[in-house]
């Protein structure tokens, strides 16, 4: 495997893809809850109205679990897969679940940490610096 540090553009595109996946998951969950309510209470079908603070908290938890689980499990989220990126420790190993969840919480809470990448010699975001992680291009070599 050839591994080079990933830059801000590929990481930002991967993040946009992941946000799209999370929006679809959120809509499916909300429609699923509406279906359960419809089955229990009968017509008419209504999409549940969730207070903004509750929706925000649920979205935050969903995003952290989605990203942290992806990074701890296979080292990449679907957006990372699309862009050929892998998240790991500085030695290239997959992050453990606690570090992956902390990194995910930092990324979801402070996405502007990506803005540090162009100023870092090793293309590290602020989140990478705090949890000692690295995002690299993960392309197969031409054996």
Buried (B, 14 or more C-beta within 10 A) or exposed (E): EEBEBBEBEBBBBBBEBBEEBBEEBBEEEBEEEBEEBEEEEEEEEEEEEBEEEEBEEBBEEBBBEBBBBBBBEEBBBBBBBBBBBBBBBEEEEBBEEEBBBBBBBBBBEBBEBBEBBEEBEEBBBBBBEBBEBBBBBBEEEEE
